[in-house]
Structure formats: structure tokens, C-alpha cells
Amino acid sequence: MDRWLVTGCSSGLGRALAAAVAASGGQVVATARKPVALEELVRQWPGQITPVALDVRDAEQCAAAVQAAVDRLGGVDVLVNNAGNGVFGTVEEVSDEELRDQLETLVVGPWRLARLVLPLMRAQGAGHIVNVSSLAGRMAFPGLAAYVTGKHALEGLSQALAAEATPHGVRVTVMEPAGYTTGYGNAMTEAAGRLDAYAGATDEMLGGLRAMERLEGLGRPEDFAATVLKVVRSAAPTPLRVPVGPGAYEFLGGVDEAARAEFAAARALVDQG
């Protein structure tokens, strides 16, 4: 499992993962929309990091990135779909265009890249596809409607893919990060059609996202990278979903409890005579 293709390596989790793989002796095709952002990685790990321009919304660039991995590394053992973006807005505020852009990045791009690497992995009888989701893949937040939708869809894609690919020796893992110091909150754009009617429901959430980097107790991207390496290189069977980061299990434990309560309430309502 030494030949990696990792998307979204310009900063944050993807950059830390590319560095960790290289430090452990692996070979990485590291991608970013602007490869200039990868120059320091290449200097630090010459011969182990191959920089490739990739906007996952672009089908031709996706195909070229996989071909670069074949040409340079001879194939792909691990695909990590990490590239992401975010638009802040409620269901009523987010336009069709903004929604499509969000889903192209969070769902269509990972689906396309999985489709491109699967023939390689099936032929070699082994491989690992890691989709980086979020706590938002299993819970929802006001103002993050499009992002939550994309992450929920990514988790559904991963669940179906696992059922399809496991018989061919291909493992699938969904990483579900909690808060990390990645700058994601400040990079999130706002929907063009913001409405005053939703300010009370969303302003606090937006303010929290913008201030996230100043919070104490966030995870380090390097720790996330170490966990991904541990999961991928584990000889034992691994769960489909792996929550990771400070508070992840507490948050999702609460989500599971709420889901069970909702299930019981729904059954009681339906069973009422």
C-alpha cells in the first residue's frame, strides 16, 4: 500500500497526509488546484511527491491525475478523496449553481476518481479507497445545508461502494473528522442569496466557523494523517466509518442516541391503533 493518490493537498488534512505518507516511505501523487502550493512538499520529499494539477470538478483533470499515478508510480494502491470546499447558506438561500458546485466537489469528483481507479485495483486484487467525510456526514447544522447534503451523499456512496468492491479485494473507509486546524471555516464562501429571515438561526454558526482556528482543543492535521496511515496499513478488518478528532465519538454518540429515540417515536406513532 505504498502508491497513493491524494486530492486536496494544498493545505490542511491533505497536505499533512501527503507528508506523512512520504515520511513513511510511500509514493504520493499529491494534487491541488494550483500545484505551486505543493512546491514545498516536493522540495521536502524529492522523488516521493509527484505534484499534479487537479480540480476534481474537471473530468479530464481527474483522468490525467490517475494516468499520472500510473505513469509515475505504476498504479494506485490508495485513493484518498480529500478535496473539499464549502458554501454557507440555508436551503432557501443556496442557488442551483452553488449547490451543483458543492456536490461536484464533494460527491461527483470522488465518485469519478473511484470509478477511474477501480479497474486498476480490481486487476491487482487489492486497493483502498478513503473518502474524507465529516461529522456533518451523520448530523446537520443550520446554514450548512449544501455541505451536509454533500457529506451525507459521500457516506451513502461509500457504503454502496464497499458492498460492491470488497469482493474484489478493495477496502473502503470513510474518515469522519471533527474540528481540526485547517482554516476551513475561513475559506468557506457565503451563498449569494443570504436572507435576513435566517440570521437568527445561522449567524452564530457562521461566526463559530470563522473563529474556529482560535478555539482551543482542535485536532492537528498531523494526527489525522497518522490515523489514516494506521487504518490503511492495518492487517485487521477495519470499520467502514472511522470518526476521528477531539470530541468525535462524543458528538456521534449523541447522534446515535437521538436516532434511536426518533426511531422509537416513529414506531410508536405508526403503531398507534
Solvent accessible surface area in square Angstrom, and as a share of the most:
residue,aa,sasa,rsa
1,M,79,0.35
2,D,75,0.39
3,R,58,0.21
4,W,1,0.00
5,L,0,0.00
6,V,0,0.00
7,T,1,0.01
8,G,21,0.20
9,C,0,0.00
10,S,49,0.32
11,S,65,0.42
12,G,19,0.18
13,L,24,0.12
14,G,0,0.00
15,R,56,0.20
16,A,13,0.10
17,L,1,0.00
18,A,0,0.00
19,A,25,0.19
20,A,23,0.18
21,V,0,0.00
22,A,2,0.01
23,A,63,0.49
24,S,58,0.37
25,G,48,0.46
26,G,0,0.00
27,Q,56,0.25
28,V,0,0.00
29,V,0,0.00
30,A,0,0.00
31,T,1,0.00
32,A,3,0.02
33,R,120,0.44
34,K,149,0.63
35,P,51,0.32
36,V,98,0.57
37,A,38,0.29
38,L,0,0.00
39,E,87,0.39
40,E,104,0.47
41,L,4,0.02
42,V,44,0.25
43,R,168,0.61
44,Q,108,0.48
45,W,61,0.21
46,P,99,0.62
47,G,47,0.45
48,Q,40,0.18
49,I,3,0.02
50,T,16,0.10
51,P,58,0.36
52,V,22,0.13
53,A,45,0.35
54,L,5,0.03
55,D,27,0.14
56,V,7,0.04
57,R,81,0.30
58,D,54,0.28
59,A,54,0.42
60,E,143,0.64
61,Q,64,0.29
62,C,0,0.00
63,A,46,0.36
64,A,57,0.44
65,A,0,0.00
66,V,11,0.06
67,Q,95,0.42
68,A,25,0.20
69,A,0,0.00
70,V,48,0.27
71,D,105,0.54
72,R,127,0.46
73,L,26,0.13
74,G,53,0.51
75,G,3,0.03
76,V,0,0.00
77,D,19,0.10
78,V,0,0.00
79,L,0,0.00
80,V,0,0.00
81,N,7,0.04
82,N,24,0.12
83,A,25,0.20
84,G,43,0.42
85,N,35,0.18
86,G,9,0.08
87,V,13,0.07
88,F,0,0.00
89,G,0,0.00
90,T,15,0.09
91,V,127,0.73
92,E,115,0.51
93,E,8,0.03
94,V,22,0.13
95,S,53,0.34
96,D,98,0.51
97,E,135,0.61
98,E,37,0.16
99,L,65,0.32
100,R,154,0.56
101,D,48,0.25
102,Q,2,0.01
103,L,46,0.23
104,E,58,0.26
105,T,2,0.01
106,L,2,0.01
107,V,19,0.11
108,V,56,0.32
109,G,0,0.00
110,P,8,0.05
111,W,129,0.45
112,R,32,0.12
113,L,0,0.00
114,A,6,0.05
115,R,138,0.51
116,L,57,0.28
117,V,0,0.00
118,L,34,0.17
119,P,65,0.41
120,L,52,0.26
121,M,0,0.00
122,R,120,0.44
123,A,95,0.73
124,Q,74,0.33
125,G,43,0.41
126,A,42,0.33
127,G,1,0.01
128,H,0,0.00
129,I,0,0.00
130,V,1,0.00
131,N,1,0.01
132,V,10,0.06
133,S,4,0.03
134,S,16,0.10
135,L,15,0.08
136,A,2,0.02
137,G,4,0.04
138,R,69,0.25
139,M,37,0.17
140,A,75,0.58
141,F,57,0.24
142,P,71,0.45
143,G,3,0.03
144,L,10,0.05
145,A,26,0.20
146,A,3,0.02
147,Y,27,0.10
148,V,15,0.09
149,T,69,0.40
150,G,0,0.00
151,K,12,0.05
152,H,79,0.35
153,A,41,0.32
154,L,4,0.02
155,E,5,0.02
156,G,39,0.38
157,L,21,0.10
158,S,0,0.00
159,Q,99,0.44
160,A,52,0.40
161,L,11,0.05
162,A,20,0.15
163,A,78,0.61
164,E,115,0.52
165,A,4,0.03
166,T,81,0.47
167,P,107,0.67
168,H,90,0.40
169,G,35,0.34
170,V,0,0.00
171,R,65,0.24
172,V,11,0.07
173,T,0,0.00
174,V,0,0.00
175,M,0,0.00
176,E,0,0.00
177,P,12,0.08
178,A,17,0.13
179,G,22,0.22
180,Y,11,0.04
181,T,58,0.34
182,T,40,0.23
183,G,24,0.23
184,Y,64,0.24
185,G,2,0.02
186,N,87,0.45
187,A,75,0.58
188,M,5,0.02
189,T,85,0.50
190,E,79,0.35
191,A,4,0.03
192,A,100,0.78
193,G,36,0.35
194,R,67,0.25
195,L,73,0.36
196,D,138,0.72
197,A,92,0.71
198,Y,67,0.26
199,A,34,0.27
200,G,81,0.78
201,A,60,0.46
202,T,0,0.00
203,D,77,0.40
204,E,154,0.69
205,M,49,0.22
206,L,23,0.12
207,G,38,0.37
208,G,36,0.35
209,L,15,0.08
210,R,66,0.24
211,A,23,0.18
212,M,45,0.20
213,E,67,0.30
214,R,187,0.68
215,L,102,0.51
216,E,170,0.76
217,G,60,0.57
218,L,38,0.19
219,G,6,0.06
220,R,128,0.47
221,P,16,0.10
222,E,92,0.41
223,D,69,0.36
224,F,1,0.01
225,A,0,0.00
226,A,58,0.45
227,T,37,0.22
228,V,1,0.00
229,L,25,0.12
230,K,156,0.66
231,V,14,0.08
232,V,2,0.01
233,R,96,0.35
234,S,35,0.23
235,A,114,0.88
236,A,58,0.45
237,P,132,0.83
238,T,38,0.22
239,P,87,0.55
240,L,41,0.20
241,R,71,0.26
242,V,18,0.10
243,P,14,0.08
244,V,14,0.08
245,G,24,0.23
246,P,67,0.42
247,G,28,0.27
248,A,0,0.00
249,Y,135,0.52
250,E,130,0.58
251,F,111,0.46
252,L,7,0.03
253,G,31,0.30
254,G,38,0.37
255,V,34,0.20
256,D,57,0.30
257,E,108,0.49
258,A,63,0.49
259,A,52,0.40
260,R,150,0.55
261,A,65,0.50
262,E,125,0.56
263,F,131,0.55
264,A,60,0.46
265,A,64,0.50
266,A,50,0.39
267,R,149,0.54
268,A,58,0.45
269,L,121,0.60
270,V,120,0.69
271,D,101,0.52
272,Q,132,0.59
273,G,126,1.22
